[in-house]
């Protein structure tokens, strides 16, 4: 298949991904890794190349799936992107993209190549989770890619606040007040918690830990009026730490236009329990 040379970056070209690119692509992905996320393995990359999503081992609903790499004048792979067309509505999907130091020029080359291939159709970027990451682009840690998307006409949509907690700072619980069972959707643990006297105080769903890291999918705690909800959350986290969960991530909804937004009690609850905001994850849309 023919390669593409970009006019404003004449020394760079885009070509189809090849098996020999695997190790270099894994390096690029590792460079964008956020705290609390497991390292992407060759097997995970293989699933991503097939269009698979997190928690869904089967690909489906995509056509024309392809992965391309950007190569500089020395032959070094400096960027990679994966895109497809959604069968349901014919819209283009930029599934994932990584590049050297998140260089805006490299990201711009890959985005421009995708738009050229997509033609006159709406393109959604980072809209869905993949086998190697969450939906949404981390705009603080990957500013170059965000700028490249916006320069190409993409508009930011609603997203998520990415919060992270290192559970090693929590003290072990002196008594057992937790019950964990397997659940299939999402694939992980269903957690129920009780006080020492048997009174239930919370339920949660946590993704199955990978390399000691997990995602808090949702949690509900007993109503409290004295502002101690974070203490109950800390107890839940401490029991997870007892089960070798070392790092935990949670995603909280945020709007695209942050100024003037009231974060509400959820974010305050998590921060008081020891979570720290790492980034904002946003999806993007470009209409023809």
C-alpha positions in Angstrom: 0.0 0.0 0.0 1.3 3.5 -0.8 2.6 5.7 1.9 1.7 9.3 2.4 4.2 12.2 2.6 3.0 15.3 4.4 3.8 18.6 2.7 4.6 20.6 5.8 6.6 17.7 7.3 8.3 16.4 4.2 10.7 14.1 6.1 7.8 12.2 7.7 5.5 9.6 6.1 2.6 7.4 7.2 2.5 3.7 6.4 0.5 0.7 7.5 1.5 -0.9 10.8 3.7 -4.0 10.4 4.5 -6.8 12.9 8.1 -5.5 13.3 6.7 -2.2 14.6 5.3 -3.9 17.7 8.0 -3.2 20.3 8.4 0.4 19.2 4.6 0.9 19.4 4.5 -0.6 22.9 7.2 2.0 23.9 5.1 4.8 22.5 2.1 3.6 24.5 4.2 3.2 27.6 5.3 6.8 27.3 1.7 7.9 27.7 0.8 5.6 30.6 -1.1 7.3 33.5 -0.6 6.5 37.2 -2.9 3.6 38.2 -2.9 1.9 34.8 -1.3 -1.4 34.1 1.5 -1.7 31.5 0.1 -2.6 28.1 1.3 -6.0 27.0 1.8 -7.4 23.5 -1.4 -9.4 24.0 -3.4 -6.3 24.9 -1.9 -4.5 21.9 -3.0 -7.4 19.7 -6.6 -7.1 20.9 -6.5 -3.3 20.3 -5.2 -3.9 16.7 -8.3 -6.1 16.3 -10.6 -3.4 17.6 -11.5 -5.0 20.9 -12.7 -3.0 23.9 -11.9 -3.1 27.6 -13.9 -6.0 29.1 -15.1 -7.2 25.7 -12.8 -9.9 24.1 -14.7 -9.8 20.8 -14.4 -7.1 18.2 -17.6 -6.0 16.5 -19.5 -3.2 14.7 -16.4 -1.9 12.9 -15.4 -1.9 9.3 -12.2 -0.8 7.5 -10.2 -1.1 10.8 -6.6 -0.1 10.2 -3.6 0.9 12.2 -0.9 3.2 10.7 2.5 4.4 11.9 4.2 7.7 11.3 7.9 7.3 10.4 10.5 10.1 10.5 13.3 10.6 8.0 15.6 8.1 9.7 13.0 5.3 9.5 12.1 5.6 13.2 8.5 5.0 14.1 7.4 8.2 16.0 3.6 7.8 16.1 0.8 5.3 15.7 -3.0 5.6 15.2 -5.9 3.2 14.9 -9.2 4.1 13.2 -12.2 2.5 11.7 -15.8 3.2 10.4 -18.7 2.3 12.6 -21.1 0.1 10.7 -24.2 1.4 12.6 -24.0 5.0 11.4 -21.0 5.2 9.0 -19.1 7.6 11.3 -15.4 7.5 11.5 -13.7 6.5 14.8 -10.2 7.5 15.8 -9.8 4.8 18.4 -6.4 5.5 19.8 -3.3 7.5 19.0 0.2 7.7 20.6 3.3 9.6 19.5 6.8 10.7 20.6 6.6 13.1 23.5 3.1 13.8 22.3 4.6 16.1 19.6 1.8 18.2 18.1 3.4 17.9 14.6 3.4 14.1 14.7 -0.1 14.0 16.1 -1.2 16.4 13.4 0.3 14.2 10.7 -1.7 11.2 11.9 -4.9 13.1 12.4 -4.6 14.6 9.0 -4.1 11.2 7.4 -7.1 9.8 9.2 -9.3 12.7 8.0 -8.1 12.2 4.4 -9.0 8.6 4.6 -12.4 9.3 6.2 -13.5 11.7 3.5 -16.8 13.6 4.1 -18.0 11.9 7.2 -18.3 12.8 10.9 -15.3 11.5 12.9 -15.4 10.7 16.6 -12.1 10.7 18.5 -11.4 8.7 21.6 -15.1 8.0 22.0 -14.9 4.3 23.1 -12.6 2.4 25.4 -10.1 0.0 23.8 -8.1 -3.0 24.9 -5.3 -0.6 25.9 -7.1 2.3 27.6 -10.2 4.2 28.6 -12.3 6.4 26.4 -11.2 10.0 26.4 -7.9 11.7 25.7 -5.9 12.8 28.8 -5.6 16.5 27.7 -3.1 17.6 30.4 -0.6 14.8 29.9 -1.1 14.8 26.1 -1.4 18.4 25.3 0.1 18.0 21.8 -2.5 15.6 20.6 -5.3 17.8 22.1 -4.0 20.8 20.2 -3.6 18.8 17.0 -7.2 17.6 17.2 -8.6 21.1 17.8 -6.4 22.6 15.0 -8.0 20.0 12.7 -11.5 21.1 13.5 -12.4 18.7 16.3 -14.6 20.0 19.2 -14.3 18.9 22.7 -17.2 17.0 24.3 -18.0 16.0 27.9 -15.5 13.9 29.7 -14.2 12.6 32.9 -12.0 13.6 35.8 -9.4 10.9 36.3 -8.7 10.4 40.0 -6.0 8.1 41.5 -5.3 6.7 44.9 -2.2 4.7 46.2 -3.8 2.4 48.7 -0.5 1.6 50.5 -1.0 4.6 52.7 -4.1 3.0 54.3 -4.1 1.0 57.6 -5.3 -2.5 57.5 -8.8 -3.1 59.0 -8.8 -4.8 62.4 -11.9 -7.0 61.6 -13.5 -8.5 58.5 -16.5 -6.6 57.2 -16.4 -7.3 53.5 -17.8 -9.8 51.1 -16.4 -10.0 47.5 -18.0 -12.0 44.7 -17.2 -12.2 41.0 -19.3 -10.2 38.6 -19.4 -10.3 34.8 -20.5 -6.8 33.8 -18.1 -5.1 34.3 -15.7 -8.0 34.7 -14.5 -7.8 38.3 -15.6 -7.8 41.9 -18.9 -7.0 43.6 -18.2 -5.7 47.0 -20.5 -5.5 50.0 -19.4 -3.9 53.3 -20.8 -4.1 56.9 -20.1 -2.4 60.2 -18.7 -4.6 62.9 -22.2 -5.2 64.3 -23.4 -6.4 60.9 -25.1 -3.2 59.7 -24.5 -2.8 56.0 -22.9 0.5 55.0 -21.9 0.2 51.3 -21.7 -1.6 48.0 -19.2 -1.2 45.2 -18.1 -2.7 41.9 -14.3 -2.9 41.3 -12.6 -4.1 38.1 -10.5 -7.2 38.5 -7.0 -6.0 39.5 -4.2 -6.1 37.0 -0.7 -5.8 38.4 -2.2 -4.5 41.6 -4.2 -1.7 39.9 -8.0 -1.6 39.6 -10.9 0.7 38.7 -13.6 1.7 41.1 -16.6 1.4 38.7 -19.2 2.6 41.1 -19.9 2.8 44.9 -22.9 3.6 47.1 -22.5 4.3 50.8 -25.0 4.5 53.6 -26.5 8.0 54.1 -24.7 10.1 56.6 -25.4 13.6 57.9 -22.2 14.4 59.8 -19.8 14.7 56.8 -18.0 11.4 57.5 -18.8 9.7 54.1 -15.2 9.8 53.2 -14.4 7.6 56.3 -16.7 4.9 55.0 -15.0 5.1 51.6 -11.6 4.9 53.2 -12.8 1.7 55.0 -13.8 0.2 51.6 -10.4 1.1 50.1 -8.6 -0.3 53.1 -10.2 -3.7 52.6 -9.2 -3.6 48.9 -5.7 -2.8 50.0 -5.8 -5.9 52.2 -6.5 -7.9 49.0 -3.4 -6.6 47.3 -5.0 -3.8 45.4 -2.2 -1.2 45.4 -3.6 1.5 43.2 -7.2 2.5 42.4 -8.6 4.8 39.7 -12.1 6.3 39.5 -13.6 8.4 36.7 -16.1 11.1 37.5 -18.2 12.9 34.9 -17.3 16.5 34.1 -18.7 18.8 31.4 -16.7 20.1 28.4 -16.9 23.7 29.7 -15.5 23.5 33.2 -15.6 27.2 34.2 -18.6 27.9 36.5 -19.3 24.2 37.0 -20.1 23.0 40.5 -18.3 19.7 41.0 -20.8 18.6 43.7 -20.2 16.2 46.6 -18.8 13.2 44.7 -15.5 14.8 43.8 -15.1 16.2 47.3 -15.9 12.8 48.8 -13.2 11.1 46.8 -10.6 13.7 47.4 -11.2 13.7 51.2 -10.8 9.9 51.0 -7.3 10.4 49.5 -7.9 10.4 45.7 -5.9 12.9 43.7 -6.9 14.3 40.3 -4.4 13.3 37.6 -6.0 14.5 34.4 -9.2 15.2 32.4 -10.2 12.8 29.7 -12.3 14.2 26.8 -13.8 12.8 23.6 -13.9 14.9 20.4 -16.1 15.2 17.4 -15.4 16.7 13.9 -18.2 17.2 11.4 -17.6 17.6 7.7 
